[in-house]
Amino acid sequence: MLNSMGANITGIGSNMIKINGVDKLHGCEHTILPDMIEIGSFIGLAAMTQSEITIKNVSYDNLGVIPNTFKRLGIKLERRGDDIFIPSQKSYEIESFIDGSIMTIADAPWPGFTPDLLSIIIVVASQAKGSVLIHQKMFESRLFFVDKLIDMGAQIILCDPHRATVIGLDRKTALKGITMTSPDIRAGVSLLIAALSANGKSTVLNIEQIDRGYENIEHRLRKLGADIKRIN
């Protein structure tokens, strides 16, 4: 956008940006990309709740490896123009390597898989068929919400602060509702997705974290049929 306004910036898309000052900028017309993290969150929501969802205007060509990473968990999704259609699935199976070893999903700098969706991957994998190793390489403490999922009935082994093994339940045992606290924005929406798929009532505290990245989330979820309300 800045270059469209007359700036002189090179190296876009690389790990080094070079900015050469210019005398002035001018107006331009620019379309902001949709939030890829929110798109990935709704893909995970569809899978966990066995729902048929169409996500509109996703700028598919700019999603990178996100769609294929969810496909590695066995989630079916279809590109329709610039929309993503996720059909209702009773079961989805995690891919394994050709020698039968466990699948690994790790984050990486762009164009690798974004670390902000690893928490969604963990939740979705908890009800898949098969197992997956999640490796959070880029940040500390991002996996320290899995204890809440374990309390809900998920089978997750926290190997160390950066790695967790998720043993999928294949929907044979549903998650159960509990009261939990959102530790951060990404874990918070992951716990919310888990709660929407669980049996019974769940209460998620500290939702100010979720509000940071998901505007009016409860209103949009109610439009999709969720039984959810905000308690002041």
N, C-alpha and C positions, 0 to 999 in steps of 0.2 A: 504494500500500500504506500509506504514511504517513497519507494522508487517511482511509483505512479504520480506522486506529488512533487517529483523533481529531485529527490535525494539521490545520492551516489553511493549505493551500498552493494558490495560484492561478497561472494562466498556464501550466498543463501543456500541452505541445505547442507552445508559442511560444518566442521567444528571450529571454523575461524571466520568471523565476520569482519570485513574491512569497511570502515565508514570514512568517506572523504567529504569534508564540509562543503556546503553550497551556500550561495548568498541568500536564497529564499526558497520557500516551498509554495506550492499552489494547490488549489482544490482538486479533488478527483472523485470518481465514483468507484466504490469498492464493496464487494460482498464478503461478509465475514463467514468463515467456515463454521459448520455446526460442531458441537462439542462431541468429539469422538469418545470421550469417557462415558458420557451419558448414553450414547448409542450402544456401546458395549454393555452398559448396565442393563438396558432394556432387552438386549439379546439374552443376557443371563436371567432376567426376570421371566421372559417367555419360557425358557427351558425349565426353570425350577417350578413354575406354576402350571406347566403343561398347557400353555395358552397359545393361541394363534394371534400373532401381532404383526402389524405392518409399521415399520419405522420410516417416516417420510423424509425425503430430501437430505440424505445422509452424506452427500458428496463422496460417493463410494470410492472413487479413484484416489482419494486422499486418506483412506482408512488404513492403508498399508497392510500389515499382516494380521490385523485384528479379526477380520472375518475368518481367515484360514485357521487362526488359533482356536477359535470356538469350534470350528469344524473338526479339529483334532480331538475334541472332547466328544465328538459324535453328534453335535447339534446340526440339524439341517437348517440351512438358510439359503434364500434364493434372491438374487439381484433382479429387481424389476424396474428397469429404467434407472432412476437415482434413488429408489427405495429399497429397503430390505424386508422381505417377507419371511417370517419364521412360523412354520406350521406347528400345530400341537403335536407333541411327542410324548408317548407314554414311557419310552425308554431311549437312552442314548449311551453309546459305548465308546470309551476312550481308546484311541489308537495305541498300539504297542509297536515297538521296533521290530524289524524283520527277524531278529534272533529271539524275540519274545520278551526282551527286557523292558522294564517300566519306562513309560513315557516321561520326559522331563520338559517342563515349560519354565522358561526363565525370562526375566526382563533384560532389556538392553537399550542403549541410546537409540534414538530414531535413526534408521528405519526399523529397528528391532521392536519387540513388543513392549508397550508402555508399562511401567511398574504400577501405574494407577489402576490397572484392571486385574492385577494378580489376585486381589482379594475377591473379586467377582468370580474368577476362575476357580478359586478354592471352594467357594460356596456351591457353584454349579457342579464341580467334580464330586462333591459329597453325595449327590444322588445319581451319579453316573454308574455305569457298569465298568468295572476295572479300577485301576489305581494310577496315580500320577504323582510325580515329585515336583513340587513347586520350589523354585530357587529364586529368592528375592535378593538380587546382587547389589542393588543400587542404594538402598536405604536401610537404616537400622529400625528395629521395633515395628516394622510394618506387619509382622505376622503375630503380634501379641494380642490378637483378638480371637484367635482360634479356640481359646478356652471357652468362650461363649458358645461357639458352634459345637464343641464337645459336650457342653452342658445340654445342648438341644438334641444330642444323640448322634452327631456326626462322628465318624471314625477318622481321626486325624492324629498323626504322630508329629509333634514338633521336634525336629531333629536338633536344631540349633537356631539362633536368632535369624538365620537367613534361609533355612530350608524346612519344608514340611511335606510329609507324605500323606496324601489323601486316599483313603480306601473307600471307593464308591459303594453305596448301599443298594444301588439299582432299584431304588424306591421300595425295597422290601420292608424297610423300617422308616417311617416318616419322622421328620424332625418334630420336636414338641416345643410348644410355646413356653417362653420364660421371660423374666424381666432382666434386661441387660443395658449396659451403658455404652454409647458409641465413643470409642477412643479417638477417632479421627474421621475425616470426611469420607475416605474410601472404605474403611472398615464399617463405618456407619451405614452406608447404603447397602453393603453386603449383608449386614445383619438384618436390615429392613427386608431385603429380598428373601433371606432365610425365614423371617417371621411370616411373610406373606405365603410361603409354601408350607408352613408348619401346621400341625394339628393344635388346636386350642388358641388361647389368647396370648399374645406377646406384647410387652411394653418396652419401648426403646427410649432410653433417657439421653440427655445431652444432644438433642437433635439439632442444636445450633450448628454443630459440625456438618450435618447433612445439608442444612440450608445454604451453606457456603457454596455448594456446587450444583444443587438441584432445586431450582426455584419452584415454589408451590407444588412440591412433589406429591403431597397427599391429595390435592385436588386432581392432578393428572391421573394418579393411580385409581381414584374413585371412578373416574370416567372409563377406566378399563375394567371396572367391576370389583375393585378391591374393597374389602371391609376395613377401613382405616379412618382414624380421626386423630386430630391434634388436640392434646390436652394442655391448656394454658396453666 
